Amino acid sequence: MAKKEQDLQEVVEQAIAQQKVPHVKIKGINPRNIDIARLTKPSKETRQERWGKGLTALAIVLIGVLIVAIIGFVGMHGLATFFTDKVNIFHFLFSSDWNPSAGPEHVGAAAMIVTSFAVTLLAAIIATPFAIAVALFMTEYESGKKANFLQSVMELLVGIPSVVYGFLGLTVVVPAIRTIFGGTGFGILTATLILFVMVLPTITSLTVDAFKAVPKELRKSSAALGATQWQTIFHVVLRAARARIMTAIIFGMARAFGEALAVQMAIGNAVLMPYNLVSPAATLTSQLTSQMGNTVMGTLPNNALWSLALLLLIMSLVFNFLVHLIGKKS
């Protein structure tokens, strides 16, 4: 340390000796009066930067530990169904016989898997055209008060709790479906209509961002070639934003696939293979939320529910992988 201070002292003395700027009165400084220890001591800004980097690293480590802990906890309990209770994984995935209390031969989640995918896909198929239409209106046709009003409506829909959507479905959509199609009114169609409203803001917001990311030069070039506004939208804007639109749809599907409370209140919670859109059914999430409190930790019924949770976690990872894959290709 002494050697470094001595070298720094020599550098300071040399700099003062070679100082040639008239208006800077540095020659009056005595080199021996310069506090070398103070110069080598970390400044307040340096200490703040170190604290910031340390806190950021600590937050990253904590988040990583939390993610690993969640995956490990869900995986440990979910895999106990297959390793401890000896449930055949193929029977679990492809059988619709769900009655874990009766034994390992009655743990089949196929009906819930099919219903979950059906509700998710139908909600995405219905919501996507509306989301693209609203996004086009907000970015290509109107950018003033009307666009701001629609943006406020989308934000309002995002902020409404799931239980409110479920209650509205239970009191409005279910009686309407019962009147039009008969039956109980519960089923895939009811859950799809509720999820359609819930995922619409997500897909719309991301699609708006996708359209805004298209360079204006592409629109101007298309107009210079004589294309109409609709031709520019169809042949240029939609194609340029195709990858981002797919990302928006996948995010919406992930939102729909993981929704629990609103679906539970509208789908009927009957673990049966759906044979039409208006018969009571159950999804992975609705079964989890309705039955987890009725089982004992460590028993087969409880482990079977944890296996459903593990399946949901895997699907979430798949959705995220698809988003990154599409983003990488784009």
C-alpha positions as CSV (number, residue, x, y, z in Angstrom):
1,M,0.0,0.0,0.0
2,A,2.9,2.4,0.9
3,K,4.4,1.8,-2.6
4,K,1.1,2.6,-4.3
5,E,0.8,5.8,-2.2
6,Q,4.3,6.8,-3.1
7,D,3.7,6.2,-6.8
8,L,0.5,8.3,-6.6
9,Q,2.3,11.1,-4.8
10,E,4.9,11.2,-7.7
11,V,2.1,11.3,-10.3
12,V,0.4,14.2,-8.5
13,E,3.7,16.1,-8.2
14,Q,4.4,15.6,-11.9
15,A,0.9,16.7,-12.9
16,I,1.3,19.9,-10.8
17,A,4.7,20.6,-12.3
18,Q,3.4,20.2,-15.8
19,Q,0.2,22.3,-15.2
20,K,-0.1,24.9,-18.0
21,V,-3.7,26.1,-17.8
22,P,-3.5,29.7,-16.5
23,H,-7.0,30.0,-15.0
24,V,-6.6,26.9,-12.9
25,K,-4.6,28.0,-9.8
26,I,-3.1,24.6,-9.1
27,K,0.5,25.7,-8.9
28,G,-0.1,27.2,-5.5
29,I,-0.8,23.8,-4.1
30,N,2.0,22.2,-2.1
31,P,2.4,18.6,-3.3
32,R,3.3,17.6,0.3
33,N,-0.1,18.9,1.6
34,I,-2.1,16.6,-0.7
35,D,-3.9,13.8,1.3
36,I,-2.9,10.7,-0.6
37,A,-4.9,8.5,1.8
38,R,-8.1,10.5,1.0
39,L,-7.5,10.2,-2.7
40,T,-7.2,6.4,-2.5
41,K,-10.2,6.1,-0.1
42,P,-13.4,5.0,-1.9
43,S,-15.8,8.0,-2.4
44,K,-19.4,8.1,-1.3
45,E,-20.6,7.4,-4.8
46,T,-18.3,4.4,-5.1
47,R,-19.7,3.0,-1.8
48,Q,-23.3,3.6,-3.1
49,E,-22.5,1.8,-6.3
50,R,-21.0,-1.2,-4.4
51,W,-24.1,-1.3,-2.2
52,G,-26.4,-1.2,-5.2
53,K,-24.5,-4.0,-6.9
54,G,-24.6,-6.0,-3.7
55,L,-28.3,-5.5,-3.2
56,T,-29.1,-6.4,-6.8
57,A,-27.0,-9.6,-6.6
58,L,-28.7,-10.5,-3.3
59,A,-32.2,-10.0,-4.9
60,I,-31.2,-12.1,-7.9
61,V,-29.9,-14.9,-5.6
62,L,-33.1,-14.8,-3.5
63,I,-35.3,-14.9,-6.6
64,G,-33.3,-17.9,-7.9
65,V,-33.5,-19.7,-4.6
66,L,-37.3,-19.0,-4.5
67,I,-37.8,-20.4,-8.0
68,V,-35.8,-23.5,-7.3
69,A,-37.6,-24.0,-4.0
70,I,-41.0,-23.7,-5.6
71,I,-40.1,-26.1,-8.5
72,G,-38.5,-28.5,-6.0
73,F,-41.4,-28.5,-3.6
74,V,-44.1,-29.0,-6.2
75,G,-41.9,-31.6,-8.0
76,M,-41.2,-33.6,-4.8
77,H,-44.9,-33.8,-3.9
78,G,-46.1,-34.2,-7.5
79,L,-43.7,-37.1,-8.3
80,A,-44.7,-38.9,-5.0
81,T,-47.8,-40.0,-6.8
82,F,-45.7,-42.0,-9.2
83,F,-42.8,-43.1,-7.0
84,T,-44.4,-43.5,-3.6
85,D,-48.0,-44.4,-4.5
86,K,-47.0,-46.4,-7.7
87,V,-49.4,-44.7,-10.0
88,N,-48.7,-45.4,-13.7
89,I,-47.8,-42.2,-15.4
90,F,-49.5,-43.2,-18.7
91,H,-52.7,-44.1,-16.8
92,F,-52.5,-40.7,-15.1
93,L,-52.2,-38.9,-18.4
94,F,-54.6,-40.9,-20.6
95,S,-57.3,-42.2,-18.3
96,S,-60.4,-40.2,-17.3
97,D,-61.1,-42.3,-14.2
98,W,-60.6,-39.8,-11.4
99,N,-61.3,-41.0,-7.9
100,P,-57.9,-41.0,-5.9
101,S,-59.6,-42.1,-2.7
102,A,-60.4,-45.5,-4.4
103,G,-56.8,-46.3,-5.1
104,P,-53.9,-45.8,-7.6
105,E,-56.0,-47.4,-10.4
106,H,-58.4,-44.5,-10.3
107,V,-56.0,-41.6,-10.7
108,G,-56.6,-40.4,-14.3
109,A,-56.4,-36.8,-15.2
110,A,-57.2,-37.0,-18.9
111,A,-60.6,-35.4,-18.6
112,M,-59.2,-32.4,-16.8
113,I,-56.3,-32.1,-19.2
114,V,-58.6,-32.1,-22.2
115,T,-61.0,-29.6,-20.7
116,S,-58.1,-27.3,-19.7
117,F,-56.7,-27.2,-23.2
118,A,-60.2,-26.9,-24.8
119,V,-61.1,-23.9,-22.6
120,T,-57.7,-22.2,-23.2
121,L,-57.7,-22.7,-27.0
122,L,-61.3,-21.6,-27.5
123,A,-60.8,-18.5,-25.4
124,A,-57.7,-17.6,-27.4
125,I,-59.4,-18.3,-30.7
126,I,-62.3,-16.0,-29.8
127,A,-60.2,-13.3,-28.2
128,T,-57.5,-13.0,-30.8
129,P,-59.6,-11.4,-33.6
130,F,-61.2,-8.9,-31.2
131,A,-57.7,-8.1,-29.8
132,I,-56.2,-7.5,-33.2
133,A,-59.1,-5.4,-34.3
134,V,-59.0,-3.2,-31.2
135,A,-55.2,-2.9,-31.5
136,L,-55.4,-1.9,-35.2
137,F,-58.0,0.8,-34.3
138,M,-55.8,2.2,-31.5
139,T,-52.6,2.3,-33.6
140,E,-53.6,2.7,-37.3
141,Y,-57.0,4.4,-37.4
142,E,-57.3,6.4,-34.2
143,S,-54.6,7.7,-31.8
144,G,-56.4,10.4,-29.9
145,K,-59.1,10.4,-27.2
146,K,-60.8,7.3,-28.5
147,A,-57.6,5.3,-28.3
148,N,-57.0,6.6,-24.8
149,F,-60.5,5.6,-23.8
150,L,-60.0,2.1,-25.1
151,Q,-56.7,1.9,-23.3
152,S,-58.4,2.9,-20.1
153,V,-61.1,0.2,-20.7
154,M,-58.4,-2.5,-21.2
155,E,-56.6,-1.4,-18.0
156,L,-60.0,-1.5,-16.1
157,L,-60.6,-5.1,-17.3
158,V,-57.2,-6.1,-16.2
159,G,-57.8,-4.7,-12.7
160,I,-61.1,-6.5,-12.1
161,P,-60.5,-9.5,-9.7
162,S,-61.1,-13.0,-10.9
163,V,-63.9,-13.6,-8.3
164,V,-65.9,-10.7,-9.9
165,Y,-65.6,-12.3,-13.3
166,G,-66.7,-15.6,-11.8
167,F,-69.6,-14.1,-10.0
168,L,-70.8,-12.3,-13.2
169,G,-70.5,-15.6,-15.0
170,L,-72.5,-17.4,-12.3
171,T,-75.3,-14.9,-12.3
172,V,-75.4,-13.7,-15.9
173,V,-73.7,-16.2,-18.3
174,V,-74.8,-19.4,-16.7
175,P,-78.5,-18.5,-16.8
176,A,-78.2,-17.3,-20.4
177,I,-76.5,-20.5,-21.5
178,R,-79.1,-22.5,-19.7
179,T,-81.9,-20.6,-21.4
180,I,-80.4,-20.9,-24.9
181,F,-79.0,-24.4,-24.9
182,G,-80.7,-26.1,-22.0
183,G,-79.0,-28.2,-19.3
184,T,-77.4,-26.7,-16.2
185,G,-75.7,-23.8,-17.9
186,F,-72.3,-24.9,-16.6
187,G,-69.6,-26.1,-19.0
188,I,-66.8,-25.3,-21.3
189,L,-68.7,-22.7,-23.2
190,T,-69.5,-20.7,-20.1
191,A,-65.9,-20.8,-18.9
192,T,-64.7,-19.9,-22.4
193,L,-66.8,-16.7,-22.5
194,I,-65.5,-15.6,-19.1
195,L,-61.9,-16.4,-20.1
196,F,-62.4,-14.5,-23.3
197,V,-63.1,-11.3,-21.4
198,M,-60.2,-12.0,-19.0
199,V,-57.5,-12.6,-21.6
200,L,-58.7,-9.9,-24.1
201,P,-56.8,-7.1,-22.3
202,T,-53.6,-9.1,-22.2
203,I,-53.6,-10.0,-25.9
204,T,-54.8,-6.5,-26.9
205,S,-52.1,-4.6,-24.9
206,L,-49.3,-6.8,-26.3
207,T,-50.6,-6.6,-29.8
208,V,-50.7,-2.8,-29.5
209,D,-47.1,-2.8,-28.6
210,A,-46.4,-5.1,-31.5
211,F,-48.0,-2.7,-34.0
212,K,-46.2,0.3,-32.5
213,A,-42.9,-1.5,-32.9
214,V,-43.3,-1.7,-36.7
215,P,-41.2,1.0,-38.2
216,K,-43.1,3.9,-39.8
217,E,-40.8,3.7,-42.8
218,L,-42.5,0.5,-43.8
219,R,-45.9,2.1,-43.8
220,K,-44.6,5.1,-45.8
221,S,-42.9,2.9,-48.3
222,S,-46.1,0.9,-48.8
223,A,-48.1,4.1,-49.3
224,A,-45.4,5.4,-51.8
225,L,-46.0,2.3,-53.9
226,G,-49.7,3.1,-54.1
227,A,-51.1,0.7,-51.5
228,T,-54.2,1.7,-49.6
229,Q,-54.2,1.8,-45.8
230,W,-55.9,-1.6,-45.5
231,Q,-53.4,-3.1,-48.0
232,T,-50.6,-1.6,-45.9
233,I,-52.1,-3.1,-42.7
234,F,-52.7,-6.5,-44.2
235,H,-49.5,-7.0,-46.2
236,V,-47.0,-5.0,-44.2
237,V,-48.0,-4.3,-40.6
238,L,-49.6,-7.6,-39.8
239,R,-46.7,-9.5,-41.4
240,A,-44.0,-7.4,-39.7
241,A,-45.7,-7.9,-36.3
242,R,-46.6,-11.5,-36.7
243,A,-44.1,-12.9,-34.2
244,R,-45.0,-10.4,-31.5
245,I,-48.7,-11.2,-32.1
246,M,-48.0,-14.9,-31.6
247,T,-46.2,-14.0,-28.4
248,A,-49.3,-12.0,-27.2
249,I,-51.5,-15.0,-28.0
250,I,-49.3,-17.4,-26.0
251,F,-49.3,-15.0,-23.1
252,G,-53.1,-14.9,-23.2
253,M,-53.2,-18.7,-23.4
254,A,-50.9,-19.0,-20.4
255,R,-53.2,-16.6,-18.5
256,A,-56.3,-18.6,-19.4
257,F,-54.7,-22.0,-18.7
258,G,-53.7,-20.9,-15.1
259,E,-57.0,-19.2,-14.2
260,A,-58.7,-21.0,-11.3
261,L,-61.4,-19.2,-9.4
262,A,-63.5,-17.8,-12.2
263,V,-63.4,-21.1,-14.1
264,Q,-64.3,-23.0,-11.0
265,M,-67.4,-20.9,-10.5
266,A,-68.6,-21.4,-14.1
267,I,-67.6,-24.8,-15.4
268,G,-69.5,-27.2,-13.0
269,N,-66.5,-29.0,-11.4
270,A,-67.6,-32.5,-12.7
271,V,-64.5,-34.6,-13.5
272,L,-66.0,-36.1,-16.7
273,M,-64.7,-36.2,-20.2
274,P,-66.6,-33.4,-22.0
275,Y,-68.8,-34.6,-24.8
276,N,-70.1,-31.1,-25.7
277,L,-69.6,-27.5,-24.8
278,V,-72.5,-27.2,-22.4
279,S,-72.0,-30.2,-20.1
280,P,-70.4,-29.8,-16.7
281,A,-66.6,-30.4,-16.7
282,A,-63.5,-29.6,-14.7
283,T,-60.1,-28.2,-15.4
284,L,-56.8,-28.8,-13.6
285,T,-57.0,-25.5,-11.7
286,S,-60.7,-25.8,-10.7
287,Q,-60.1,-29.3,-9.3
288,L,-57.0,-28.0,-7.4
289,T,-58.8,-25.1,-5.8
290,S,-61.9,-27.1,-4.9
291,Q,-60.3,-30.2,-3.5
292,M,-56.9,-29.3,-2.0
293,G,-58.5,-28.3,1.3
294,N,-60.3,-31.6,1.6
295,T,-57.3,-33.9,1.5
296,V,-54.7,-34.9,4.1
297,M,-51.0,-34.1,3.4
298,G,-49.1,-37.2,2.2
299,T,-52.1,-39.3,1.2
300,L,-52.8,-40.4,-2.3
301,P,-55.6,-37.9,-3.0
302,N,-53.3,-35.1,-1.8
303,N,-50.3,-36.3,-3.9
304,A,-52.6,-36.7,-6.9
305,L,-53.6,-33.0,-6.6
306,W,-49.9,-32.1,-6.3
307,S,-49.4,-34.0,-9.6
308,L,-52.0,-31.8,-11.2
309,A,-50.1,-28.8,-9.9
310,L,-46.8,-30.2,-11.3
311,L,-48.5,-30.5,-14.7
312,L,-49.6,-26.9,-14.5
313,L,-46.1,-25.8,-13.7
314,I,-44.7,-27.8,-16.6
315,M,-47.3,-26.1,-18.9
316,S,-46.2,-22.7,-17.6
317,L,-42.6,-23.5,-18.5
318,V,-43.7,-24.7,-21.9
319,F,-45.6,-21.5,-22.6
320,N,-42.5,-19.4,-21.5
321,F,-40.3,-21.6,-23.7
322,L,-42.6,-20.9,-26.7
323,V,-42.5,-17.2,-26.1
324,H,-38.6,-17.2,-26.0
325,L,-38.5,-19.4,-29.1
326,I,-40.8,-17.2,-31.1
327,G,-38.9,-14.1,-29.9
328,K,-35.6,-15.7,-30.9
329,K,-36.9,-16.5,-34.4
330,S,-38.3,-13.1,-34.9
